[in-house]
């Protein structure tokens, strides 16, 4: 406070003793400095007071308040108290030290006074004089002057005030001055937070006037730095946290267009940091960040983006329960993202949840709601997806009905009219493919053409219009053979590819529809170039890295099928691509069961391994046939045992990497325990964590493969590696494919041997399998003493048509000795046929019996060659074999009838076990699920005598029956 009549200054809460002889009137200037460090001048002018001594003393001993106009969003006030005291006789000393102002102090005060006058009067001359004073002060404060930051701030603030009032046009100079002042007040400086705020204020005004997004980006980042620096209740908190400060910046950012760049997503993350739990703008910040992540996923195809997007959508929904004005919007957006993830990963629960959410939102958006058309369109798309999954015609009929309503709600002239037409055309095409109704197809083409006509050339959705019209034209070409349709279809796909960058996810659709067009033309015109172009686009689509695994797998399967149909040389490549993609896809799943579900999603994938092997045989590439059937059939086995990889060899070479991989194995195994969570949000988080661990696992494995001697660590085994399975006897792989049935014998050394089975087809094997099942059931009813003619006939068939050709090769080509060990590795329908029991049931002329298979060789089974290799590798370090016999003759009600010969079987087996092996027997009440599992973990050999339940449709539900549960 400056007492003008006495030329005296005092600080807040101090006492000033003044002489009433000086003047009849008293003049006061009230000033404030917002800086905490050195004060330049007396500070910014807040208000003025002129009064007489009598008026001042009329208040008596009571304090009184003075209020002043708002300054920087704050309304200042001052409390004074006046009293009469005796005069002091010492005239030569002052009660307070007078502050002698230097020139820059006087000019600073003059600038503040002129600026205050400008704020009240809005006279340009006052603003210009203030700027002149502040500029002169700045000129007197060189770079190393202690007051330069304050001088910069004063001048910048005056210029900003003039810009806000539109008396100055230049905002950049003010921003530049604030930047320089901020640089002079680094972190730790008392006025660092205040300079931060001033700079954000200037940047916010820059954005509000010029709408240049970079200003808002910088402002948000500065606010994120400022947030932890202010204390609640302080002046800085009041001005920075209010609607004109940080809240304005948050609101402005939430209204920015979606930016899917790394910088745009980074901005959204900072905005979210500015909105802690309970902040009114947090739901909107979550929603905006989710939209940016979803758009980034569309561009780059990273599933982590989509998972995080869904996580933020779930939080936004939880923060805005039913009754909130944005509840329906956030639920719709969550459903939309779940549907996108279903498209990418084909997890059926995502689609189910999306449809459930859409149905709930539909109730909240009745007829007349301004966003009802969007909801109808989204629900129609979800029902279309469910139709493709389950084939319920009611779903596609309702999808068409919903999208017709959406079109009526967006008539010509509406911004979304072209989109609604396009989407209706899609579901009409779907119904045409199911019902072959030409009216649906013709309407779809007309709608697609109109949609494309209305779509701007630079519209990011134009590519979809091009490819979907191409698809519809292909369908009509197959029906009418009109060459104009197919030429236009090809041209449309080529146009879409020209418009998309190389890694854009939608290039997959362009490749897919282009191969469909070329294949359609090849079927009609027979030009070999079209078949080559078909294969090339199959290759590009199935290997497009920005598309999810499910659609790429489907395309690769179709590639293999068409290559088989037209006997194209790329068939083996197609099968190999299928198996590689399939392996990558199922490894993203959290548990063995979910991997099995992922595998069964692809209806044509079950026969891939045997079809691939059959293809290899027909191309005279037996080695690759062995590798492909092993890779395909071994996937589930290897995935289940992947986390139990033996590390003995690695430990001797790199103990640190072995330890790292072992720890990751445990973490991955533990992560699988979260797979069964019914909380979808928790399951999503677990899946994200699982993928993070998987990436670390992959990085560790890649590092191991750089070590000498470990280049093929955990890769699919080559033929040379697989041949180790035949070390103690040849392995016979029996391949049951729709294209041919064969056997491949992998000998102890040398090349594999092909055994054709020309009299056997896949249909024959399925019939044989069913006849065995019926004959075994019939034999169990008749009892063991009666002859089983049906079984005799069937075992004779197995001998003559399957095993005899193999035995001939074993005896004559390989010279295998009598009673040698052989390993049977059946596939597909062969797995349900008792190959080891094959019997000629023939008497020779000398009345001797023709030997059966078990008379000639010792037969054992193995599910895969790699399983046998792994087993032998694990046995290397074990000195004493251990043998457990587990018998359960009475599993309990509903689990099968009592088995009368279990005890005698266990006794016989125990006699056959070598005396050098440790022996354990578990039977009766001890033969529980837990007891059997413990025995399996602790012993190298196990013999089971109990009921077995086989589930041919869900392999993982097959089990041995114990007393309490399935084991």
PEVENBEL-V427212 format. One record per residue. PSI is psi in whole degrees, -180 to 180 (none if undefined). Layout:
PSI, PSI
This chain:
130, 122, 100, -37, -22, -1, 45, 141, 142, 158, 167, 145, 4, 169, 134, 127, 119, 152, 130, -7, -18, -40, 154, -22, 156, 129, 129, 137, 128, 120, 157, 138, 125, -12, 150, -20, -150, 139, 126, 115, -156, 3, -179, 136, 121, -43, 172, 151, 126, 129, 169, 165, -38, -43, -36, -41, -13, -22, -8, -144, 0, 136, 154, 155, 145, 130, 150, 162, 156, 137, 120, 49, 12, 137, 103, 154, 162, 136, 124, 157, 130, 145, 153, 131, 162, 148, 157, 138, -18, 92, -15, -12, 145, 147, -30, 148, 133, 141, 118, 117, 137, 177, -41, -30, -44, -40, -34, -46, -40, -39, -43, -40, -43, -37, -40, -39, -37, -41, -37, -39, -20, 28, 128, -34, -39, -42, -46, -41, -41, -46, -40, -46, -48, -36, -40, -42, -44, -38, -26, -3, 89, -179, -37, 10, 137, -21, 10, -40, -40, -40, -42, -44, -43, -46, -43, -40, -41, -43, -39, -40, -40, -36, -41, -38, 1, 23, -19, 144, -14, 110, -24, -36, -42, -45, -41, -41, -43, -40, -45, -41, -41, -39, -30, -7, 74, 176, 132, -23, 141, -31, 14, -47, -39, -41, -35, -47, -46, -41, -41, -37, -45, -43, -38, -41, -37, -47, -42, -30, -37, -13, 37, 115, -30, -31, -43, -36, -48, -39, -43, -43, -38, -39, -36, -35, -36, -31, -49, -1, -17, 154, 133, 135, -14, 167, -44, -41, -41, -41, -29, -28, -5, -171, -23, -2, -114, -39, -36, -43, -44, -48, -42, -41, -40, -21, -1, 152, 153, 127, 112, 7, 166, -39, -41, -42, -37, -42, -46, -35, -38, -43, -41, -36, -32, -7, 79, 171, 128, -16, 137, -25, 0, -47, -41, -38, -41, -44, -43, -41, -40, -43, -41, -41, -40, -41, -37, -37, -43, -34, -37, -19, 17, 119, -25, -37, -45, -38, -43, -39, -47, -39, -45, -37, -42, -42, -41, -42, -42, -29, -14, 78, 178, 134, -22, 145, -25, 10, -47, -36, -46, -35, -42, -43, -37, -45, -42, -43, -37, -40, -39, -40, -34, -44, -34, -35, -15, 39, 114, -30, -27, -44, -42, -44, -39, -46, -41, -43, -44, -42, -37, -41, -34, -35, -27, -8, 74, 178, 130, -17, 137, -20, 17, -36, -40, -44, -43, -43, -45, -43, -38, -41, -41, -41, -35, -43, -41, -33, -43, -29, -42, -18, 19, 114, -25, -34, -46, -34, -41, -37, -43, -43, -44, -41, -26, -42, -39, -38, -42, -28, -11, 73, 172, 135, -22, 143, -34, 13, -44, -39, -43, -39, -46, -44, -34, -40, -37, -48, -28, -40, -39, -45, -33, -43, -26, -43, -9, 43, 112, -30, -39, -44, -46, -42, -39, -42, -43, -44, -40, -41, -45, -40, -44, -38, -36, -13, 130, 153, -30, 9, 127, -18, 0, -34, -39, -38, -40, -50, -36, -34, -40, -44, -43, -39, -36, -43, -41, -33, -42, -25, -38, -15, 31, 113, -28, -36, -46, -34, -42, -39, -44, -43, -39, -42, -40, -39, -41, -39, -37, -27, -13, 139, 163, -31, 17, 133, -32, -6, -29, -48, -40, -44, -44, -50, -29, -41, -35, -41, -46, -40, -39, -43, -36, -41, -35, -37, -18, 23, 127, -29, -37, -37, -39, -42, -34, -49, -40, -39, -30, -46, -47, -41, -47, -18, 10, 114, -19, -5, 150, 159, -41, -49, -34, -38, -45, -41, -40, -38, -44, -36, -49, -41, -46, -35, -36, -44, -44, 12, 48, 148, -13, 4, -46, -39, -41, -45, -42, -40, -43, -50, -37, -46, -40, -43, -46, -37, -51, -24, -12, -10, 149, -27, 167, -41, -44, -29, -40, -42, -40, -37, -40, -7, -33, 106, -31, 5, -23, -35, 2, -50, -44, -34, -38, -43, -43, -39, -42, -40, -46, -20, 14, 36, 78, -36, -48, -32, -44, -44, -41, -45, -35, -43, -44, -50, -26, -5, -53, -40, -45, -35, -39, -32, 4, -39, 2, 36, 128, 134, 14, -48, -39, -37, -34, -22, -46, 87, -35, -45, -37, -43, -43, -45, -37, -43, -40, -36, -44, -41, -42, -41, -42, -37, -31, -21, -18, -2, -29, 5, 135, -12, 111, -38, -42, -39, -39, -43, -39, -39, -40, -43, -38, -43, -35, -45, -36, -39, -39, -40, -48, -40, -40, -42, -41, -38, -39, -40, -14, -11, 149, 130, -1, 24, -24, 28, 120, 11, 160, 136, 141, 170, -41, -40, -41, -28, -18, -22, -25, 18, -36, 16, 148, 149, 130, 111, 120, 117, 119, 99, 157, -20, -31, 157, 131, 170, 144, 125, 120, 108, 176, -32, 159, -170, 154, 157, 135, 130, 101, 146, 75, -26, 5, 132, 169, -37, -43, -42, -40, -39, -42, -41, -46, -38, -38, -44, -43, -42, -38, -41, -41, -40, -35, -28, -40, -28, 161, -17, -17, 140, 143, 89, -36, -43, -37, -45, -43, -43, -33, -40, -43, -40, -54, -43, -19, -60, -32, -46, -35, -43, -40, -42, -42, -41, -47, -38, -39, -17, 39, 133, 155, 135, 25, 162, 134, 150, 126, 128, 82, 154, 159, -129, -23, -27, -18, 13, 129, 79, -38, -23, 9, 137, 135, -20, 53, 139, 131, 174, -32, 17, 11, 154, 136, 128, 144, -179, -41, -15, -28, -43, 158, 116, 134, 161, 151, 138, -36, 164, -40, -30, -40, -40, -46, -42, -45, -35, -41, -26, -13, -41, 2, 128, -55, 120, 149, 143, 127, 132, 125, 122, 134, 103, -23, 83, -19, 172, 134, 1, 11, 154, 166, 140, 116, -19, 13, -46, -44, -34, -44, -39, -42, -44, -42, -35, -31, -15, 132, 148, -23, -15, 141, 140, 139, 138, 131, 121, 173, -137, -22, -18, 68, 174, -47, -41, -41, -42, -41, -41, -39, -37, -29, -7, 154, -24, 141, 137, 128, 131, 97, 180, 144, 133, 118, 131, 104, -20, -34, 94, -37, -7, -5, 147, 162, 144, 122, -174, -40, -35, 174, 140, none
